[in-house]
């Protein structure tokens, strides 16, 4: 094989190890939670497809694996800030494309588009982190990839995953719900400069509104219809990782209030 012509971003990858993780995710959710998956009839046959979901806990990645049938490609941060050290080997073993929080991530964008060009399934969390348990604005990456690829978007809403680890010490299984919405899009963007940025920002808001419809109202954050809940979520809406690319990971996971 001519290595110069080899695909640097093949899809699918690591099928055997990912099949093992999928099995383990089924076992783990069966043992640790009372899981209900709603909307499985909305799962398309395959890609190209972008999956988006709310991100309230490091366990959300395992929930996506549990709820979908594909060998997903994930976008994730170089620094897995919120995951405990003893679980960080899992995403590294699964394999994911790394994003530099607070900086340009050209390789990750190239990888994302290459996966979708191969009719693959790409998973990303538009909020860019799990520092709060209410919805926050989408980062620009989700809308950029959606418009560049022309791929449809599948929204998924998680409820109850943080409670797994709260109930576990009490010997109880937490109620967890995964709701799968209907695919929407694709999106296109015209114009340049500020007009283009504004259009991408609005697509990001539409992505979050689609997710909003799949989670309880008290978790809607800045997208809540209740002005009191919107105001309470303003602190959580501030992206905390803009300097991370320059400074490296914090000594301790960031804890920002934002949950009702």
Buried (B, 14 or more C-beta within 10 A) or exposed (E): EEEEEEEEBEBBBEEEEBEEBBEBBEEBBEEBBBBEBBBEEBBEEEBBBBBBBBBBBBBBBBBBBBBBEBBBBBBBBBBBBBBEEEEEEBBEEBEBBBBBBBBEBEBBBEBBBBBBBBEBBBBBBBBBBBBBBBBBBBBBBBBBBBBBBEBBBBBBBBBBBBBBBEBBEEEBBBBBBBBBBEBBBBBEBEEEEEEEBEBBBEBBBBBBBBBBEBBEEEBBBBBBEEEEBBEBBEEBBEBBBEEBBEEEBEEEBBEBEBBB
